[in-house]
Amino acid sequence: MSASSSLPVPVATGIAPPDLADSTLLDVDPDAQMSLGAVAVDGRGDIMYATVELPGGARRELKVDVLRPAGDERLPPVVHLPGGAFLRCNKAMAFDARRHAAESGFVVTSVEYRVAPDGATFHDSVRDVRAALAYLRSHADDFGIEPGAVALWGESAGGHLAALTGVTDGLPGFSDASDPTPPVQVQAAVDAYGSSELSAIADDFDEAARLHYRREDTHFSAYLGGPGAPFPEIPDAVRAADPATHATASAPPFLFLHGSEDMLVSPSQTQHVHQALRAAGADSTRYVLKGADHGDVAFLGGPSTGLPWTSATTMGVITGFLHRRLDKADVTER
């Protein structure tokens, strides 16, 4: 097990083969990359959607960036939630992937949300996403949004948040109780290599990585709202933050993707939620990308490994799923 000084998250040195019993193995050509530039795109950045109070009384503005095809046509919104291990949230991430999705016919927004260094818990992050959805609904005319449909698309920590937001519509603690307007209903959710049951985040890894999470306090503990403690000491918080806990037949359709060689988040994490949704009677599909790591892990100091995630095949699966769920019609996967 190793760790980065800039991101205190253990990196495994060994991983078990993925379980494909209920999932599809996707063998992509990383050299066949997604297309860009075929459609003119308009962009607007740093749009404030909410102001929140942090512990100690400081105020923080939360902002969103918007990409959409040039023109006046109303299009379905796709809300992108960036990753960052619940330690950071940089809405500039995954720009090319977001642009590709926008070129295919969506208003794609990238949303800031509070994370652990803000003194936030997972409840706060979900409330931030719901506030962003409400803002986009109320400003649908400004962005040319078709307000009747919305999808969440998250990567890593953002994948966890997309899944958790998608299954907690109307549940206490996950929305602003002072807001009298009905919550925005999510029509589809994409979770790419997200965590779920944090106490099992290293279950597919080598013994050193597993023992670290069982014995050590991590930043995840604070994000769960519990005291600084290893996961076995805060089981109720682990359960509350797990999207699988809240899976019901009324959950929106889900698409999960995970790399078979993900050394940061065990591939079984997305399978855990996928299986819970299917058991509850919801619509869920899961792909495992052969040989892929945890998105683009260049931020750990090594070479970029993100090419499988921006391949034409992978992005075609994502945009195809989104079009089928938001357009209510079959489309050619791009």
C-alpha positions as CSV (number, residue, x, y, z in Angstrom):
1,M,0.0,0.0,0.0
2,S,1.2,3.5,-0.8
3,A,-0.2,7.0,-0.3
4,S,0.2,10.4,-2.0
5,S,1.3,13.4,0.1
6,S,-1.2,15.6,-1.8
7,L,-4.1,13.1,-1.4
8,P,-4.1,11.1,1.8
9,V,-5.9,8.1,0.4
10,P,-4.3,4.7,0.4
11,V,-3.4,3.2,-2.9
12,A,-3.6,-0.6,-3.1
13,T,-0.8,-2.8,-4.5
14,G,-3.0,-5.8,-5.3
15,I,-6.5,-6.4,-6.4
16,A,-8.9,-9.4,-6.8
17,P,-10.4,-10.2,-10.2
18,P,-13.8,-8.5,-10.6
19,D,-17.0,-10.3,-10.2
20,L,-18.9,-10.3,-13.5
21,A,-21.9,-12.4,-12.6
22,D,-24.3,-9.5,-12.9
23,S,-22.2,-7.1,-15.0
24,T,-20.7,-6.7,-18.5
25,L,-17.0,-6.7,-19.2
26,L,-16.1,-3.8,-21.5
27,D,-12.9,-4.2,-23.5
28,V,-12.3,-0.8,-24.9
29,D,-9.6,0.5,-27.4
30,P,-8.0,3.4,-25.5
31,D,-6.6,4.7,-28.8
32,A,-10.1,5.2,-30.2
33,Q,-10.9,8.3,-28.3
34,M,-14.2,10.3,-28.1
35,S,-14.8,13.0,-30.7
36,L,-14.6,16.7,-29.9
37,G,-15.3,19.8,-31.9
38,A,-17.9,18.4,-34.3
39,V,-20.5,20.8,-32.8
40,A,-20.1,24.4,-31.6
41,V,-20.5,24.7,-27.9
42,D,-21.3,27.7,-25.7
43,G,-19.9,27.9,-22.2
44,R,-20.7,30.0,-19.1
45,G,-18.7,29.7,-15.9
46,D,-18.7,30.5,-12.2
47,I,-22.5,31.0,-11.9
48,M,-23.4,31.2,-8.3
49,Y,-26.3,28.8,-7.4
50,A,-26.2,29.0,-3.6
51,T,-24.5,30.6,-0.6
52,V,-23.9,28.3,2.4
53,E,-22.7,28.9,5.9
54,L,-19.7,26.9,7.0
55,P,-18.8,26.0,10.6
56,G,-17.6,29.1,12.4
57,G,-19.9,31.4,10.5
58,A,-18.0,31.9,7.3
59,R,-20.0,32.0,4.1
60,R,-19.2,30.3,0.8
61,E,-20.6,30.7,-2.6
62,L,-21.2,27.5,-4.6
63,K,-20.9,27.8,-8.3
64,V,-21.7,25.9,-11.5
65,D,-20.3,25.9,-15.0
66,V,-22.5,25.3,-18.0
67,L,-21.8,23.8,-21.5
68,R,-24.4,23.4,-24.2
69,P,-24.5,23.2,-28.0
70,A,-24.8,26.6,-29.6
71,G,-28.4,27.5,-30.4
72,D,-31.7,28.1,-28.7
73,E,-33.1,24.6,-28.6
74,R,-34.2,23.4,-25.1
75,L,-32.2,20.4,-24.1
76,P,-32.2,18.0,-21.2
77,P,-29.8,18.9,-18.3
78,V,-27.0,16.5,-17.2
79,V,-25.5,17.5,-13.9
80,H,-21.8,16.4,-13.5
81,L,-20.4,15.9,-10.0
82,P,-16.6,15.9,-10.0
83,G,-14.6,13.6,-7.8
84,G,-11.9,14.3,-5.2
85,A,-12.2,11.8,-2.4
86,F,-14.5,14.1,-0.5
87,L,-11.5,16.3,0.1
88,R,-11.8,18.6,-2.8
89,C,-14.4,19.5,-5.5
90,N,-13.0,21.1,-8.7
91,K,-15.8,21.8,-11.2
92,A,-13.2,22.3,-13.9
93,M,-12.5,18.5,-14.0
94,A,-13.4,16.3,-16.9
95,F,-13.9,19.2,-19.2
96,D,-13.4,17.2,-22.4
97,A,-15.8,14.5,-21.3
98,R,-18.4,17.1,-20.4
99,R,-17.9,18.9,-23.7
100,H,-18.3,15.6,-25.6
101,A,-21.6,15.0,-23.7
102,A,-22.8,18.6,-24.5
103,E,-22.0,18.2,-28.2
104,S,-24.2,15.1,-28.2
105,G,-27.2,17.2,-27.2
106,F,-27.3,18.1,-23.5
107,V,-27.0,21.1,-21.3
108,V,-24.1,19.8,-19.1
109,T,-23.4,21.5,-15.9
110,S,-20.5,20.9,-13.4
111,V,-21.4,21.6,-9.8
112,E,-19.4,22.6,-6.8
113,Y,-20.5,20.9,-3.5
114,R,-19.1,21.0,0.0
115,V,-16.5,18.5,1.1
116,A,-14.8,17.4,4.3
117,P,-12.4,20.4,4.6
118,D,-15.5,22.7,4.5
119,G,-16.7,20.9,7.7
120,A,-19.4,19.2,5.6
121,T,-20.9,15.8,5.8
122,F,-22.5,13.7,3.1
123,H,-25.9,15.2,4.1
124,D,-24.5,18.7,3.2
125,S,-23.2,17.5,-0.2
126,V,-26.6,16.0,-1.1
127,R,-28.3,19.2,-0.1
128,D,-25.9,21.2,-2.3
129,V,-26.7,19.0,-5.3
130,R,-30.4,19.4,-4.7
131,A,-30.0,23.2,-4.4
132,A,-28.2,23.1,-7.8
133,L,-31.0,21.1,-9.3
134,A,-33.6,23.6,-8.0
135,Y,-31.5,26.5,-9.3
136,L,-31.3,25.0,-12.8
137,R,-35.1,24.3,-12.8
138,S,-35.9,27.9,-11.8
139,H,-33.4,29.2,-14.4
140,A,-34.4,26.8,-17.2
141,D,-35.2,29.7,-19.6
142,D,-31.8,31.2,-19.0
143,F,-29.9,28.1,-20.0
144,G,-32.3,26.6,-22.6
145,I,-33.1,23.7,-20.3
146,E,-35.9,21.3,-20.8
147,P,-37.1,21.2,-17.2
148,G,-39.0,17.9,-17.3
149,A,-35.9,15.7,-17.2
150,V,-32.5,15.7,-15.4
151,A,-29.7,13.2,-14.9
152,L,-26.8,13.0,-12.5
153,W,-23.3,11.9,-13.7
154,G,-20.6,11.6,-11.1
155,E,-17.1,10.2,-11.0
156,S,-15.4,8.8,-7.9
157,A,-16.7,10.7,-4.9
158,G,-19.0,12.4,-7.3
159,G,-20.3,9.0,-8.3
160,H,-21.1,8.2,-4.7
161,L,-22.9,11.5,-4.4
162,A,-24.8,10.9,-7.7
163,A,-26.0,7.6,-6.4
164,L,-26.9,8.8,-3.0
165,T,-28.8,11.8,-4.3
166,G,-30.6,9.6,-6.8
167,V,-32.0,7.3,-4.1
168,T,-32.9,9.8,-1.4
169,D,-35.6,12.0,-3.0
170,G,-37.7,13.4,-0.1
171,L,-35.9,11.5,2.7
172,P,-35.3,13.5,5.9
173,G,-31.9,14.9,6.2
174,F,-31.2,15.0,2.5
175,S,-33.0,18.1,1.5
176,D,-33.7,21.6,2.9
177,A,-36.7,21.3,5.1
178,S,-37.3,25.0,4.9
179,D,-37.8,24.9,1.1
180,P,-41.5,24.5,0.3
181,T,-41.0,23.6,-3.4
182,P,-41.1,19.9,-4.4
183,P,-37.6,18.4,-4.9
184,V,-36.4,17.9,-8.5
185,Q,-36.9,14.3,-9.5
186,V,-33.9,12.6,-11.0
187,Q,-34.6,10.6,-14.2
188,A,-31.3,8.9,-14.5
189,A,-27.9,8.5,-12.7
190,V,-24.5,7.6,-13.9
191,D,-22.0,6.4,-11.2
192,A,-18.4,6.0,-12.5
193,Y,-16.1,4.2,-10.0
194,G,-17.8,5.7,-7.0
195,S,-17.6,4.4,-3.4
196,S,-20.7,3.3,-1.5
197,E,-20.2,1.2,1.7
198,L,-17.1,3.0,2.9
199,S,-16.2,0.4,5.5
200,A,-15.7,-2.0,2.5
201,I,-13.9,0.4,0.3
202,A,-10.8,-1.7,0.3
203,D,-12.4,-5.2,0.3
204,D,-10.9,-6.1,-3.1
205,F,-7.4,-5.0,-2.2
206,D,-4.3,-6.4,-0.5
207,E,-4.3,-7.0,3.2
208,A,-2.3,-3.8,4.0
209,A,-5.0,-1.6,2.4
210,R,-7.8,-3.5,4.1
211,L,-6.2,-3.2,7.5
212,H,-5.6,0.5,7.1
213,Y,-9.3,1.2,6.8
214,R,-10.2,-1.2,9.6
215,R,-7.7,0.3,12.1
216,E,-7.1,3.9,11.1
217,D,-9.1,7.0,11.4
218,T,-9.5,8.6,7.9
219,H,-11.0,11.8,6.6
220,F,-14.0,9.7,5.6
221,S,-15.0,9.5,9.3
222,A,-15.5,13.2,9.6
223,Y,-17.4,13.3,6.3
224,L,-19.7,10.7,7.6
225,G,-20.5,13.0,10.5
226,G,-19.1,10.7,13.1
227,P,-16.2,11.2,15.5
228,G,-12.7,10.6,14.4
229,A,-12.7,6.8,14.4
230,P,-12.1,3.7,12.2
231,F,-15.1,2.5,10.3
232,P,-16.0,-0.5,12.6
233,E,-16.7,2.0,15.3
234,I,-19.3,4.1,13.3
235,P,-21.5,1.5,11.6
236,D,-24.7,3.6,11.7
237,A,-22.9,6.5,9.9
238,V,-21.5,4.1,7.3
239,R,-24.9,2.7,6.7
240,A,-26.6,6.1,6.4
241,A,-24.1,7.3,3.7
242,D,-24.4,4.1,1.7
243,P,-26.7,4.5,-1.4
244,A,-27.6,0.8,-1.1
245,T,-29.3,1.4,2.2
246,H,-31.9,3.6,0.5
247,A,-32.5,1.5,-2.7
248,T,-36.1,1.1,-3.7
249,A,-38.1,0.1,-6.7
250,S,-38.8,3.8,-7.4
251,A,-35.1,4.7,-7.8
252,P,-34.2,6.2,-11.2
253,P,-32.5,4.0,-13.8
254,F,-28.8,3.7,-13.0
255,L,-25.6,3.1,-15.0
256,F,-22.5,2.0,-13.1
257,L,-19.0,1.8,-14.5
258,H,-15.8,0.6,-12.8
259,G,-12.3,-0.2,-13.8
260,S,-11.1,-3.8,-13.2
261,E,-7.7,-2.4,-12.0
262,D,-9.0,0.4,-9.7
263,M,-6.5,0.7,-6.9
264,L,-8.3,3.4,-5.0
265,V,-12.0,2.3,-4.8
266,S,-12.7,-1.5,-4.8
267,P,-14.7,-2.4,-7.9
268,S,-17.2,-4.2,-5.7
269,Q,-18.3,-0.8,-4.4
270,T,-20.4,0.0,-7.5
271,Q,-21.5,-3.7,-7.6
272,H,-22.8,-3.4,-4.0
273,V,-25.3,-0.6,-5.0
274,H,-26.1,-2.2,-8.4
275,Q,-27.1,-5.4,-6.6
276,A,-29.2,-3.6,-4.0
277,L,-31.1,-1.7,-6.7
278,R,-31.8,-4.8,-8.7
279,A,-32.9,-6.6,-5.6
280,A,-35.3,-3.8,-4.9
281,G,-36.8,-4.0,-8.4
282,A,-35.0,-0.9,-9.9
283,D,-33.4,-0.6,-13.3
284,S,-29.6,-0.9,-13.0
285,T,-26.8,-1.7,-15.5
286,R,-23.1,-2.2,-14.7
287,Y,-20.0,-2.3,-16.8
288,V,-16.5,-3.2,-15.8
289,L,-13.7,-1.7,-18.0
290,K,-11.0,-4.2,-18.6
291,G,-7.7,-3.0,-17.4
292,A,-8.9,0.5,-16.4
293,D,-7.7,2.2,-13.2
294,H,-9.5,4.8,-11.1
295,G,-10.3,7.3,-13.9
296,D,-7.3,9.6,-14.6
297,V,-5.1,9.1,-11.6
298,A,-2.4,11.4,-12.8
299,F,-3.1,13.6,-9.8
300,L,-1.3,10.9,-7.7
301,G,1.9,11.8,-9.4
302,G,2.1,9.0,-12.0
303,P,1.3,8.9,-15.7
304,S,-2.3,9.5,-16.9
305,T,-4.3,6.3,-17.1
306,G,-7.6,7.9,-18.1
307,L,-7.7,7.0,-21.8
308,P,-10.1,4.0,-21.3
309,W,-12.5,6.4,-19.6
310,T,-12.6,8.9,-22.5
311,S,-12.7,6.2,-25.3
312,A,-15.4,6.4,-27.9
313,T,-16.8,3.1,-26.5
314,T,-17.0,4.2,-22.9
315,M,-18.4,7.7,-23.7
316,G,-20.9,6.1,-26.1
317,V,-22.2,3.9,-23.3
318,I,-22.7,6.9,-21.1
319,T,-24.2,9.3,-23.7
320,G,-26.3,6.5,-25.1
321,F,-27.8,5.7,-21.7
322,L,-28.4,9.4,-21.0
323,H,-30.2,9.9,-24.3
324,R,-32.4,6.9,-23.9
325,R,-33.4,8.0,-20.4
326,L,-33.8,11.7,-21.1
327,D,-34.9,11.8,-24.7
328,K,-37.4,9.0,-24.2
329,A,-36.2,7.5,-27.5
330,D,-33.5,5.3,-28.8
331,V,-30.5,7.2,-30.3
332,T,-27.3,6.2,-31.9
333,E,-24.5,5.9,-29.3
334,R,-21.8,8.5,-30.1
